């Protein structure tokens, strides 16, 4: 089972999504505005994959 939570992007502040993928024990946070992606282990919080475009921060 997976759940989707609407959040603010930690990179740019735009609306983003956090997907909790229970079957794989992962949490994926993604933003379509700045191309931010962070995948972490739901159990340990360790980063599995990360990508963001540093030039796309908005103030």
C-alpha positions in Angstrom: 0.0 0.0 0.0 1.1 3.6 -0.7 -0.1 6.9 0.5 0.4 10.4 -1.0 0.7 13.5 1.1 0.6 17.1 -0.3 3.5 19.1 1.1 5.6 22.1 0.3 8.9 21.4 -1.5 11.8 21.7 0.9 13.9 23.1 -1.9 11.7 25.8 -3.5 8.5 26.0 -1.4 6.2 25.0 -4.3 3.5 22.4 -3.8 5.0 18.9 -3.9 4.1 15.3 -3.0 5.4 12.8 -0.5 4.8 9.2 -1.4 5.0 6.6 1.4 5.7 3.2 -0.4 5.0 0.7 2.4 5.7 -2.4 0.3 9.3 -1.1 -0.4 9.7 0.7 2.9 10.6 3.9 1.1 9.5 7.6 1.3 9.7 9.6 -2.0 9.4 13.4 -1.9 9.2 15.0 -5.3 8.5 18.5 -6.8 7.7 19.0 -10.4 8.5 22.7 -10.3 12.2 22.5 -9.4 12.8 18.8 -10.2 13.6 18.0 -6.5 13.7 14.3 -5.6 14.6 12.6 -2.3 14.1 8.9 -1.6 14.7 7.8 1.9 14.4 4.5 3.8 11.2 4.6 5.9 12.8 2.7 8.7 16.2 4.4 9.1 15.7 7.7 7.3 18.9 7.1 5.3 19.0 8.7 1.8 18.6 6.1 -1.0 18.5 8.6 -3.9 18.6 12.4 -4.1 18.5 15.0 -6.9 17.8 18.7 -7.1 18.7 21.5 -9.3 20.4 24.0 -7.0 19.9 26.9 -9.4 16.1 26.6 -9.2 15.7 27.9 -5.6 13.1 30.6 -5.4 13.0 33.3 -2.7 
